[in-house]
Amino acid sequence: MRGADVTQEGLFVMRKTVDYIPAGHPLIAIREILNQALRELDSLFASIYEERGRYSVPPEWLLRGLVLQALYGIRSE
């Protein structure tokens, strides 16, 4: 089963992650582009995953992590 692409930022902290990023930072524009691309892929992801079973890590989380690795040059997966 495909896990949901939701965050729980308000669980332990009062500020959101976005509050720590300056307004003109390039990651904000990249995030908007990436979110739009992932919304377009939503139907594809839904067709790939089974309807029953254990929830998986949402593919959106994995792809966002890979983009950050590519942007920051992290060598290890």
C-alpha positions as CSV (number, residue, x, y, z in Angstrom):
1,M,0.0,0.0,0.0
2,R,1.2,3.5,-0.7
3,G,1.7,5.7,2.3
4,A,0.3,9.2,2.5
5,D,2.4,12.2,1.6
6,V,1.7,14.3,4.7
7,T,4.0,15.9,7.3
8,Q,3.5,16.4,11.1
9,E,5.5,19.6,11.5
10,G,3.3,20.8,14.4
11,L,3.8,17.8,16.5
12,F,6.8,18.9,18.6
13,V,7.7,22.4,17.4
14,M,5.8,25.6,17.0
15,R,7.5,26.8,13.8
16,K,7.4,25.2,10.4
17,T,10.5,24.2,8.4
18,V,9.7,26.9,5.9
19,D,10.2,29.5,8.6
20,Y,13.9,28.7,8.8
21,I,14.5,29.2,5.0
22,P,15.1,32.8,3.7
23,A,12.4,34.1,1.3
24,G,14.7,34.3,-1.7
25,H,16.4,30.9,-1.3
26,P,16.5,28.8,-4.5
27,L,15.1,25.7,-2.7
28,I,11.7,27.4,-2.5
29,A,11.4,27.6,-6.3
30,I,12.8,24.1,-6.7
31,R,10.3,22.8,-4.1
32,E,7.3,24.3,-6.0
33,I,8.5,22.8,-9.3
34,L,9.1,19.4,-7.7
35,N,5.7,19.4,-5.9
36,Q,3.9,20.2,-9.2
37,A,5.8,17.3,-11.0
38,L,4.9,14.9,-8.1
39,R,1.2,16.0,-8.3
40,E,1.2,15.1,-12.0
41,L,2.7,11.7,-11.2
42,D,0.1,11.0,-8.5
43,S,-2.1,8.8,-10.7
44,L,0.9,6.8,-11.9
45,F,2.0,6.1,-8.3
46,A,-1.6,5.1,-7.4
47,S,-1.7,2.6,-10.2
48,I,1.6,1.0,-9.2
49,Y,0.8,0.3,-5.5
50,E,-1.5,-2.5,-4.3
51,E,-4.7,-1.7,-2.4
52,R,-4.0,-4.0,0.5
53,G,-1.1,-4.7,2.8
54,R,1.3,-2.6,4.9
55,Y,1.8,1.0,4.1
56,S,5.0,1.9,2.4
57,V,7.2,5.0,2.5
58,P,5.5,7.4,0.1
59,P,7.4,7.6,-3.2
60,E,7.2,11.4,-3.0
61,W,9.4,11.3,0.1
62,L,12.0,9.1,-1.6
63,L,12.1,11.3,-4.7
64,R,12.4,14.5,-2.7
65,G,15.3,12.9,-0.8
66,L,17.0,12.0,-4.1
67,V,16.6,15.5,-5.4
68,L,18.2,16.9,-2.2
69,Q,21.1,14.5,-2.6
70,A,21.6,15.6,-6.2
71,L,21.5,19.3,-5.3
72,Y,23.8,19.0,-2.3
73,G,26.2,16.4,-3.8
74,I,25.6,13.8,-1.1
75,R,27.5,10.8,-2.4
76,S,25.9,8.0,-0.3
77,E,22.3,6.8,-0.8
